[in-house]
Amino acid sequence: MRATQAEHEQSRLRQEAEGLRANEARLRREAEEARKKEATLRQQAEAREKLVKAQVLCDQLKFDEWLAMYAPECIYWVPATPQGGDPRREVAILFDDRRRMEDRIYRLRTGYAWSQAPKSRTVRMVSNVEVFAAGAARMVRSNLLISEFRPDGVRFLSGFCAHRFVEQDGHWLIAVRQVNLIDCDQNLRNPSIVI
């Protein structure tokens, strides 16, 4: 009888140990999931902060600081078709590299950008920021709304943006910015602001 009691006790202890190991494994999985979720939320917050900063700098016409947020080798693309396509083969509203972005900013500062005399007043809003890992880079999708005041009235430009951020010297810089305007295939009345 004692052997049966001992065997029963050992069986009970084994079951308890298995239950404890299962609980420990479950808690480790939950902790790992919580760490991943926290990392994702941190990345979304960082991306949102960078996107909002870029838009505020544009609104304040602080183009040097805005340009510093871009990688030395970068692309800024605003497709002219709703489905995007290939900017090397299709018409684009804007398809700039770093040098062309610098040229646009220079022209805006000269006072000879007649479409910006007087300068537009803008307010930009960023929302629905999502972050996706893409190897060493981060892909970020967001929605954008620009309100532009001109002497002849106010207009709105809206759409969604795709950004590819790359890390350089400990900083996340924009390597690609694609702005997909919802009315890109309509008359945009000379989009002379930085979109």
MDAnalysis code that builds the backbone (N, CA, C; Angstrom):
import MDAnalysis as mda
import numpy as np

u = mda.Universe.empty(585, n_residues=195, atom_resindex=np.repeat(np.arange(195), 3), trajectory=True)
u.add_TopologyAttr("name", ["N", "CA", "C"] * 195)
u.add_TopologyAttr("resid", np.arange(1, 196))
u.add_TopologyAttr("resname", ["MET", "ARG", "ALA", "THR", "GLN", "ALA", "GLU", "HIS", "GLU", "GLN", "SER", "ARG", "LEU", "ARG", "GLN", "GLU", "ALA", "GLU", "GLY", "LEU", "ARG", "ALA", "ASN", "GLU", "ALA", "ARG", "LEU", "ARG", "ARG", "GLU", "ALA", "GLU", "GLU", "ALA", "ARG", "LYS", "LYS", "GLU", "ALA", "THR", "LEU", "ARG", "GLN", "GLN", "ALA", "GLU", "ALA", "ARG", "GLU", "LYS", "LEU", "VAL", "LYS", "ALA", "GLN", "VAL", "LEU", "CYS", "ASP", "GLN", "LEU", "LYS", "PHE", "ASP", "GLU", "TRP", "LEU", "ALA", "MET", "TYR", "ALA", "PRO", "GLU", "CYS", "ILE", "TYR", "TRP", "VAL", "PRO", "ALA", "THR", "PRO", "GLN", "GLY", "GLY", "ASP", "PRO", "ARG", "ARG", "GLU", "VAL", "ALA", "ILE", "LEU", "PHE", "ASP", "ASP", "ARG", "ARG", "ARG", "MET", "GLU", "ASP", "ARG", "ILE", "TYR", "ARG", "LEU", "ARG", "THR", "GLY", "TYR", "ALA", "TRP", "SER", "GLN", "ALA", "PRO", "LYS", "SER", "ARG", "THR", "VAL", "ARG", "MET", "VAL", "SER", "ASN", "VAL", "GLU", "VAL", "PHE", "ALA", "ALA", "GLY", "ALA", "ALA", "ARG", "MET", "VAL", "ARG", "SER", "ASN", "LEU", "LEU", "ILE", "SER", "GLU", "PHE", "ARG", "PRO", "ASP", "GLY", "VAL", "ARG", "PHE", "LEU", "SER", "GLY", "PHE", "CYS", "ALA", "HIS", "ARG", "PHE", "VAL", "GLU", "GLN", "ASP", "GLY", "HIS", "TRP", "LEU", "ILE", "ALA", "VAL", "ARG", "GLN", "VAL", "ASN", "LEU", "ILE", "ASP", "CYS", "ASP", "GLN", "ASN", "LEU", "ARG", "ASN", "PRO", "SER", "ILE", "VAL", "ILE"])
u.atoms.positions = np.array([
    [0.807, -1.175, 0.000],
    [0.000, 0.000, 0.000],
    [0.863, 1.256, 0.000],
    [1.965, 1.178, 0.751],
    [2.867, 2.324, 0.771],
    [3.470, 2.568, -0.596],
    [3.778, 1.522, -1.332],
    [4.336, 1.675, -2.679],
    [3.314, 2.365, -3.570],
    [2.057, 2.018, -3.444],
    [1.012, 2.630, -4.255],
    [0.868, 4.099, -3.884],
    [0.913, 4.406, -2.590],
    [0.828, 5.796, -2.174],
    [2.020, 6.586, -2.692],
    [3.212, 6.021, -2.634],
    [4.427, 6.684, -3.120],
    [4.336, 6.905, -4.627],
    [3.861, 5.882, -5.346],
    [3.711, 6.023, -6.800],
    [2.685, 7.106, -7.128],
    [1.583, 7.096, -6.382],
    [0.542, 8.102, -6.587],
    [1.099, 9.504, -6.308],
    [1.871, 9.631, -5.235],
    [2.480, 10.924, -4.883],
    [3.460, 11.359, -5.971],
    [4.274, 10.432, -6.468],
    [5.216, 10.761, -7.549],
    [4.471, 11.185, -8.811],
    [3.395, 10.494, -9.122],
    [2.595, 10.842, -10.307],
    [2.013, 12.244, -10.149],
    [1.489, 12.538, -8.942],
    [0.929, 13.853, -8.687],
    [1.995, 14.942, -8.813],
    [3.191, 14.686, -8.285],
    [4.287, 15.651, -8.355],
    [4.748, 15.857, -9.795],
    [4.780, 14.764, -10.572],
    [5.149, 14.881, -11.998],
    [4.135, 15.744, -12.740],
    [2.851, 15.522, -12.468],
    [1.801, 16.315, -13.113],
    [1.914, 17.787, -12.725],
    [2.179, 18.041, -11.459],
    [2.354, 19.425, -11.015],
    [3.559, 20.058, -11.699],
    [4.665, 19.300, -11.802],
    [5.872, 19.815, -12.462],
    [5.588, 20.110, -13.929],
    [4.867, 19.200, -14.597],
    [4.517, 19.424, -16.005],
    [3.636, 20.664, -16.143],
    [2.684, 20.814, -15.220],
    [1.820, 21.990, -15.227],
    [2.623, 23.265, -15.016],
    [3.588, 23.230, -14.092],
    [4.441, 24.396, -13.848],
    [5.290, 24.726, -15.067],
    [5.837, 23.672, -15.721],
    [6.636, 23.904, -16.936],
    [5.772, 24.496, -18.047],
    [4.550, 23.999, -18.178],
    [3.628, 24.525, -19.195],
    [3.288, 25.983, -18.892],
    [3.030, 26.291, -17.624],
    [2.747, 27.681, -17.246],
    [3.948, 28.576, -17.501],
    [5.132, 28.058, -17.170],
    [6.356, 28.837, -17.401],
    [6.540, 29.113, -18.892],
    [6.315, 28.111, -19.726],
    [6.441, 28.286, -21.180],
    [5.413, 29.292, -21.677],
    [4.174, 29.216, -21.170],
    [3.130, 30.145, -21.563],
    [3.497, 31.570, -21.156],
    [4.009, 31.728, -19.942],
    [4.411, 33.051, -19.480],
    [5.569, 33.604, -20.304],
    [6.504, 32.748, -20.695],
    [7.604, 33.202, -21.563],
    [7.087, 33.665, -22.911],
    [6.147, 32.887, -23.492],
    [5.557, 33.294, -24.781],
    [4.838, 34.629, -24.649],
    [4.042, 34.770, -23.586],
    [3.316, 36.018, -23.374],
    [4.274, 37.188, -23.168],
    [5.372, 36.960, -22.435],
    [6.358, 38.023, -22.217],
    [7.021, 38.399, -23.539],
    [7.325, 37.401, -24.368],
    [7.938, 37.679, -25.676],
    [6.973, 38.450, -26.569],
    [5.704, 38.059, -26.572],
    [4.695, 38.778, -27.347],
    [4.554, 40.210, -26.848],
    [4.596, 40.397, -25.530],
    [4.501, 41.746, -24.954],
    [5.702, 42.582, -25.356],
    [6.910, 41.973, -25.366],
    [8.117, 42.696, -25.800],
    [8.017, 43.104, -27.261],
    [7.519, 42.190, -28.104],
    [7.358, 42.507, -29.529],
    [6.343, 43.628, -29.724],
    [5.228, 43.551, -28.996],
    [4.211, 44.585, -29.109],
    [4.755, 45.927, -28.639],
    [5.517, 45.906, -27.540],
    [6.118, 47.141, -27.037],
    [7.094, 47.720, -28.057],
    [7.902, 46.854, -28.685],
    [8.845, 47.322, -29.704],
    [8.096, 47.920, -30.895],
    [7.004, 47.276, -31.309],
    [6.207, 47.792, -32.421],
    [5.603, 49.144, -32.070],
    [5.051, 49.258, -30.866],
    [4.474, 50.539, -30.444],
    [5.543, 51.622, -30.353],
    [6.744, 51.254, -29.902],
    [7.840, 52.223, -29.831],
    [8.236, 52.672, -31.245],
    [8.309, 51.712, -32.191],
    [8.637, 52.061, -33.572],
    [7.558, 52.950, -34.178],
    [6.286, 52.650, -33.904],
    [5.207, 53.490, -34.425],
    [5.293, 54.892, -33.845],
    [5.575, 55.000, -32.564],
    [5.692, 56.322, -31.936],
    [6.866, 57.091, -32.527],
    [8.003, 56.416, -32.725],
    [9.169, 57.076, -33.334],
    [8.848, 57.532, -34.749],
    [8.205, 56.655, -35.528],
    [7.859, 57.009, -36.913],
    [6.879, 58.175, -36.933],
    [5.848, 58.123, -36.086],
    [4.871, 59.208, -36.026],
    [5.565, 60.518, -35.676],
    [6.473, 60.464, -34.695],
    [7.195, 61.671, -34.286],
    [8.002, 62.246, -35.447],
    [8.682, 61.392, -36.211],
    [9.476, 61.869, -37.347],
    [8.588, 62.442, -38.444],
    [7.483, 61.767, -38.751],
    [6.595, 62.254, -39.805],
    [5.956, 63.585, -39.423],
    [5.518, 63.695, -38.190],
    [4.920, 64.955, -37.734],
    [5.961, 66.062, -37.762],
    [7.177, 65.758, -37.313],
    [8.243, 66.771, -37.325],
    [8.492, 67.263, -38.753],
    [8.557, 66.336, -39.704],
    [8.793, 66.718, -41.105],
    [7.685, 67.639, -41.615],
    [6.444, 67.338, -41.273],
    [5.326, 68.163, -41.742],
    [5.329, 69.537, -41.084],
    [5.645, 69.596, -39.790],
    [5.717, 70.885, -39.095],
    [6.831, 71.746, -39.685],
    [7.968, 71.131, -39.984],
    [9.076, 71.879, -40.594],
    [8.665, 72.456, -41.947],
    [7.905, 71.705, -42.728],
    [7.405, 72.236, -44.010],
    [6.451, 73.401, -43.777],
    [5.546, 73.240, -42.832],
    [4.600, 74.325, -42.540],
    [5.321, 75.591, -42.094],
    [6.432, 75.428, -41.374],
    [7.192, 76.572, -40.871],
    [8.262, 77.045, -41.858],
    [8.305, 76.426, -43.047],
    [9.262, 76.760, -44.109],
    [10.713, 76.588, -43.653],
    [10.967, 75.643, -42.772],
    [12.317, 75.328, -42.298],
    [12.863, 74.180, -43.141],
    [13.158, 74.508, -44.388],
    [13.492, 73.479, -45.360],
    [14.850, 72.830, -45.127],
    [15.816, 73.533, -44.558],
    [17.113, 72.909, -44.289],
    [16.968, 71.791, -43.261],
    [16.209, 72.063, -42.207],
    [15.976, 71.043, -41.184],
    [15.157, 69.884, -41.755],
    [14.191, 70.211, -42.613],
    [13.379, 69.185, -43.258],
    [14.253, 68.293, -44.132],
    [15.119, 68.919, -44.921],
    [15.989, 68.161, -45.813],
    [16.974, 67.293, -45.032],
    [17.372, 67.731, -43.839],
    [18.297, 66.945, -43.009],
    [17.666, 65.635, -42.546],
    [16.362, 65.505, -42.656],
    [15.690, 64.269, -42.267],
    [15.767, 63.206, -43.364],
    [16.306, 63.584, -44.522],
    [16.409, 62.663, -45.664],
    [17.831, 62.132, -45.797],
    [17.938, 60.911, -46.274],
    [19.239, 60.287, -46.530],
    [19.913, 61.007, -47.704],
    [21.243, 60.959, -47.775],
    [21.934, 61.599, -48.902],
    [21.467, 61.066, -50.263],
    [21.169, 59.787, -50.327],
    [20.622, 59.173, -51.544],
    [19.147, 58.911, -51.265],
    [18.272, 59.758, -51.792],
    [16.852, 59.608, -51.492],
    [16.009, 59.897, -52.732],
    [14.779, 59.466, -52.651],
    [13.802, 59.674, -53.719],
    [12.525, 60.214, -53.092],
    [11.928, 61.196, -53.757],
    [10.653, 61.789, -53.334],
    [9.739, 61.704, -54.549],
    [8.666, 60.916, -54.441],
    [7.829, 60.618, -55.602],
    [6.363, 60.879, -55.289],
    [5.709, 61.629, -56.176],
    [4.261, 61.827, -56.121],
    [3.718, 61.332, -57.461],
    [3.150, 60.119, -57.505],
    [2.641, 59.571, -58.763],
    [1.475, 60.385, -59.323],
    [1.310, 60.320, -60.628],
    [0.202, 61.012, -61.296],
    [-0.941, 60.062, -61.631],
    [-0.829, 58.821, -61.212],
    [-1.894, 57.840, -61.428],
    [-2.232, 57.172, -60.100],
    [-3.505, 56.833, -59.889],
    [-3.902, 56.238, -58.609],
    [-3.175, 54.935, -58.265],
    [-2.825, 54.148, -59.262],
    [-2.160, 52.877, -58.991],
    [-0.637, 52.990, -58.906],
    [-0.106, 54.194, -59.005],
    [1.349, 54.368, -58.880],
    [2.062, 54.042, -60.162],
    [2.546, 52.835, -60.293],
    [3.272, 52.440, -61.495],
    [4.764, 52.627, -61.330],
    [5.448, 52.843, -62.431],
    [6.902, 52.996, -62.445],
    [7.228, 54.451, -62.775],
    [7.828, 55.192, -61.856],
    [8.085, 56.615, -62.103],
    [9.084, 56.869, -63.229],
    [9.846, 55.857, -63.621],
    [10.798, 56.034, -64.718],
    [10.129, 55.906, -66.074],
    [8.887, 55.377, -66.076],
    [8.198, 55.151, -67.347],
    [6.873, 55.873, -67.472],
    [6.415, 56.463, -66.371],
    [5.123, 57.131, -66.377],
    [5.276, 58.571, -65.903],
    [4.323, 59.384, -66.280],
    [4.312, 60.777, -65.840],
    [4.123, 60.801, -64.329],
    [4.837, 61.699, -63.681],
    [4.706, 61.865, -62.235],
    [4.474, 63.340, -61.931],
    [3.754, 63.617, -60.879],
    [3.591, 64.993, -60.426],
    [4.934, 65.498, -59.934],
    [5.670, 64.607, -59.291],
    [6.974, 64.957, -58.746],
    [7.791, 63.677, -58.642],
    [9.014, 63.717, -59.101],
    [9.923, 62.571, -58.961],
    [11.321, 63.147, -58.797],
    [11.705, 63.380, -57.543],
    [12.943, 64.096, -57.248],
    [13.942, 63.223, -56.501],
    [15.201, 63.470, -56.801],
    [16.272, 62.932, -55.966],
    [16.740, 64.053, -55.039],
    [17.768, 63.802, -54.270],
    [18.220, 64.790, -53.288],
    [18.600, 66.120, -53.954],
    [19.331, 66.052, -55.072],
    [19.757, 67.275, -55.749],
    [18.566, 68.090, -56.220],
    [17.566, 67.424, -56.768],
    [16.375, 68.135, -57.257],
    [15.585, 68.740, -56.087],
    [15.544, 68.046, -54.963],
    [14.879, 68.598, -53.774],
    [15.598, 69.873, -53.323],
    [16.928, 69.836, -53.336],
    [17.708, 71.023, -52.955],
    [17.446, 72.166, -53.938],
    [17.345, 71.848, -55.240],
    [17.045, 72.868, -56.254],
    [15.678, 73.519, -55.996],
    [14.679, 72.713, -55.678],
    [13.329, 73.247, -55.411],
    [13.358, 74.211, -54.221],
    [14.050, 73.808, -53.182],
    [14.138, 74.653, -51.983],
    [14.865, 75.951, -52.306],
    [15.942, 75.855, -53.057],
    [16.683, 77.060, -53.455],
    [15.769, 78.016, -54.223],
    [15.015, 77.465, -55.183],
    [14.122, 78.294, -56.005],
    [13.045, 78.955, -55.155],
    [12.499, 78.219, -54.179],
    [11.483, 78.809, -53.304],
    [12.051, 79.983, -52.508],
    [13.339, 79.942, -52.201],
    [13.958, 81.002, -51.400],
    [14.364, 82.223, -52.225],
    [14.493, 82.069, -53.530],
    [14.979, 83.186, -54.351],
    [13.963, 84.318, -54.480],
    [12.695, 83.994, -54.304],
    [11.665, 85.004, -54.537],
    [11.187, 84.990, -55.980],
    [11.799, 84.150, -56.824],
    [11.404, 84.053, -58.230],
    [10.475, 82.874, -58.510],
    [10.015, 82.218, -57.471],
    [9.016, 81.162, -57.640],
    [7.664, 81.868, -57.619],
    [7.243, 82.358, -58.796],
    [6.065, 83.213, -58.877],
    [4.807, 82.531, -58.360],
    [4.745, 81.229, -58.468],
    [3.557, 80.532, -57.963],
    [3.488, 80.581, -56.442],
    [4.576, 81.008, -55.815],
    [4.599, 81.136, -54.362],
    [4.809, 82.591, -53.938],
    [4.254, 83.520, -54.723],
    [4.299, 84.939, -54.366],
    [2.856, 85.435, -54.307],
    [2.284, 85.636, -53.147],
    [2.854, 85.416, -51.819],
    [2.906, 83.925, -51.467],
    [3.696, 83.610, -50.453],
    [3.877, 82.220, -50.042],
    [2.577, 81.635, -49.498],
    [2.385, 80.376, -49.801],
    [1.233, 79.657, -49.251],
    [1.400, 79.500, -47.745],
    [0.278, 79.470, -47.064],
    [0.269, 79.103, -45.647],
    [-0.356, 77.715, -45.570],
    [0.326, 76.817, -44.910],
    [-0.137, 75.429, -44.890],
    [-0.214, 74.875, -43.473],
    [-1.073, 73.899, -43.352],
    [-1.163, 73.075, -42.141],
    [-1.269, 71.636, -42.627],
    [-0.393, 70.793, -42.111],
    [-0.380, 69.385, -42.506],
    [-0.744, 68.520, -41.303],
    [-1.461, 67.454, -41.577],
    [-1.813, 66.491, -40.530],
    [-1.420, 65.096, -40.983],
    [-0.868, 64.338, -40.049],
    [-0.455, 62.959, -40.287],
    [-1.283, 62.063, -39.371],
    [-1.773, 60.957, -39.910],
    [-2.541, 60.029, -39.073],
    [-2.333, 58.596, -39.549],
    [-2.892, 57.676, -38.787],
    [-2.916, 56.242, -39.127],
    [-1.528, 55.709, -39.481],
    [-0.558, 55.967, -38.634],
    [0.823, 55.551, -38.890],
    [0.971, 54.061, -38.593],
    [1.501, 53.328, -39.554],
    [1.779, 51.896, -39.408],
    [3.239, 51.661, -39.775],
    [3.899, 50.771, -39.050],
    [5.313, 50.471, -39.288],
    [5.449, 48.992, -39.636],
    [6.254, 48.723, -40.661],
    [6.523, 47.360, -41.084],
    [8.032, 47.193, -41.202],
    [8.550, 46.097, -40.697],
    [9.983, 45.817, -40.838],
    [10.244, 45.370, -42.268],
    [11.379, 45.800, -42.793],
    [11.775, 45.413, -44.150],
    [13.288, 45.235, -44.155],
    [13.732, 44.135, -43.588],
    [15.180, 43.927, -43.461],
    [15.751, 44.929, -42.483],
    [16.791, 45.625, -42.895],
    [17.420, 46.634, -42.039],
    [16.662, 47.959, -42.066],
    [15.690, 48.077, -42.970],
    [14.926, 49.323, -43.108],
    [13.574, 49.185, -42.407],
    [12.892, 50.307, -42.306],
    [11.521, 50.324, -41.799],
    [10.631, 50.954, -42.861],
    [9.543, 50.276, -43.158],
    [8.542, 50.824, -44.065],
    [7.436, 51.415, -43.204],
    [7.027, 52.624, -43.540],
    [6.009, 53.322, -42.755],
    [4.912, 53.792, -43.704],
    [3.676, 53.501, -43.340],
    [2.525, 53.963, -44.115],
    [1.734, 54.914, -43.224],
    [1.258, 56.016, -43.817],
    [0.475, 56.985, -43.052],
    [-0.485, 57.713, -43.988],
    [-1.436, 58.391, -43.395],
    [-2.345, 59.246, -44.151],
    [-1.907, 60.689, -43.972],
    [-2.173, 61.508, -44.980],
    [-1.735, 62.901, -44.972],
    [-2.870, 63.799, -45.455],
    [-3.030, 64.927, -44.780],
    [-3.969, 65.967, -45.216],
    [-3.234, 67.295, -45.146],
    [-3.218, 68.018, -46.263],
    [-2.585, 69.337, -46.322],
    [-3.673, 70.363, -46.627],
    [-3.749, 71.376, -45.782],
    [-4.629, 72.520, -46.037],
    [-3.722, 73.664, -46.474],
    [-4.000, 74.212, -47.646],
    [-3.168, 75.294, -48.188],
    [-4.026, 76.538, -48.399],
    [-3.601, 77.641, -47.785],
    [-4.294, 78.912, -47.977],
    [-3.534, 79.742, -48.997],
    [-4.261, 80.231, -50.008],
    [-3.752, 81.142, -51.028],
    [-4.725, 82.319, -51.098],
    [-4.312, 83.430, -51.687],
    [-5.240, 84.579, -51.779],
    [-6.564, 84.235, -52.464],
    [-6.551, 83.231, -53.348],
    [-7.794, 82.877, -54.044],
    [-8.593, 81.793, -53.324],
    [-8.186, 81.395, -52.133],
    [-8.963, 80.424, -51.372],
    [-8.104, 79.347, -50.727],
    [-8.803, 78.394, -50.162],
    [-8.157, 77.269, -49.475],
    [-8.373, 76.012, -50.306],
    [-7.353, 75.203, -50.387],
    [-7.521, 73.901, -51.038],
    [-6.943, 72.832, -50.136],
    [-7.370, 71.610, -50.399],
    [-6.943, 70.476, -49.594],
    [-6.318, 69.428, -50.499],
    [-5.214, 68.877, -50.052],
    [-4.569, 67.753, -50.719],
    [-4.537, 66.618, -49.705],
    [-5.032, 65.467, -50.105],
    [-5.035, 64.344, -49.168],
    [-4.653, 63.067, -49.877],
    [-4.150, 62.145, -49.095],
    [-3.753, 60.861, -49.640],
    [-3.036, 60.051, -48.590],
    [-2.330, 59.026, -49.055],
    [-1.546, 58.225, -48.131],
    [-0.091, 58.254, -48.574],
    [0.784, 58.088, -47.612],
    [2.228, 58.154, -47.867],
    [2.882, 56.826, -47.519],
    [3.929, 56.526, -48.241],
    [4.783, 55.387, -47.916],
    [6.190, 55.937, -47.753],
    [6.819, 55.584, -46.660],
    [8.190, 56.013, -46.396],
    [9.061, 54.781, -46.176],
    [10.266, 54.882, -46.634],
    [11.268, 53.854, -46.311],
    [12.345, 54.567, -45.514],
    [12.480, 54.178, -44.246],
    [13.499, 54.750, -43.368],
    [14.693, 53.805, -43.327],
    [15.892, 54.387, -43.367],
    [17.124, 53.615, -43.211],
    [17.916, 54.215, -42.056],
    [18.656, 53.364, -41.374],
    [19.455, 53.838, -40.253],
    [20.858, 54.179, -40.733],
    [21.292, 55.383, -40.429],
    [22.646, 55.831, -40.771],
    [23.224, 56.561, -39.576],
    [24.349, 56.089, -39.084],
    [25.028, 56.707, -37.942],
    [24.098, 56.877, -36.742],
    [23.268, 55.869, -36.486],
    [22.379, 55.906, -35.325],
    [21.120, 56.731, -35.499],
    [20.873, 57.255, -36.695],
    [19.679, 58.064, -36.961],
    [18.862, 57.405, -38.071],
    [17.542, 57.469, -37.923],
    [16.651, 56.976, -38.968],
    [16.359, 58.116, -39.929],
    [16.734, 57.915, -41.202],
    [16.547, 58.931, -42.237],
    [15.592, 58.408, -43.310],
    [14.935, 59.321, -43.972],
    [13.999, 58.949, -45.033],
    [14.787, 58.702, -46.315],
    [14.690, 57.488, -46.835],
    [15.345, 57.145, -48.097],
    [14.371, 57.263, -49.261],
    [13.102, 56.970, -49.001],
    [12.067, 57.064, -50.034],
    [10.812, 57.640, -49.391],
    [10.220, 58.600, -50.090],
    [8.910, 59.137, -49.691],
    [8.028, 59.103, -50.924],
    [6.909, 58.419, -50.818],
    [5.935, 58.353, -51.900],
    [4.625, 58.900, -51.365],
    [4.111, 59.938, -52.016],
    [2.847, 60.557, -51.611],
    [1.808, 60.218, -52.682],
    [0.804, 59.467, -52.295],
    [-0.248, 59.031, -53.217],
    [-1.498, 59.874, -52.970],
    [-1.643, 60.937, -53.759],
    [-2.797, 61.820, -53.609],
    [-4.047, 61.137, -54.147],
    [-5.164, 61.306, -53.452],
    [-6.375, 60.619, -53.911],
    [-6.915, 61.219, -55.209],
    [-6.557, 62.469, -55.503],
    [-7.008, 63.105, -56.742],
    [-5.837, 63.382, -57.689],
    [-4.841, 62.502, -57.660],
    [-3.616, 62.720, -58.428],
    [-3.843, 62.822, -59.937],
    [-4.910, 62.230, -60.437],
    [-5.168, 62.259, -61.876],
    [-6.137, 63.375, -62.275],
    [-6.353, 64.337, -61.369],
    [-7.214, 65.484, -61.640],
    [-6.364, 66.753, -61.730],
    [-6.985, 67.872, -62.039],
    [-6.284, 69.151, -62.098],
    [-5.907, 69.577, -60.679],
    [-4.604, 69.645, -60.395],
    [-4.138, 69.992, -59.053],
    [-3.765, 71.457, -58.914],
    [-3.999, 72.284, -59.904],
    [-3.725, 73.717, -59.861],
    [-2.307, 74.025, -59.390],
    [-1.318, 73.563, -60.072],
    [0.075, 73.915, -59.793],
    [0.474, 73.635, -58.348],
    [0.785, 72.402, -58.041],
    [1.179, 72.070, -56.672],
    [2.616, 72.562, -56.400],
    [2.756, 73.840, -56.114],
    [4.087, 74.442, -55.972],
    [4.624, 74.367, -54.548],
    [3.827, 73.870, -53.604],
    [4.329, 73.696, -52.236],
    [5.038, 72.356, -52.147],
    [5.806, 72.178, -51.091],
    [6.393, 70.863, -50.837],
    [5.260, 70.006, -50.279],
    [4.923, 68.961, -51.016],
    [3.772, 68.129, -50.652],
    [4.173, 67.156, -49.553],
])
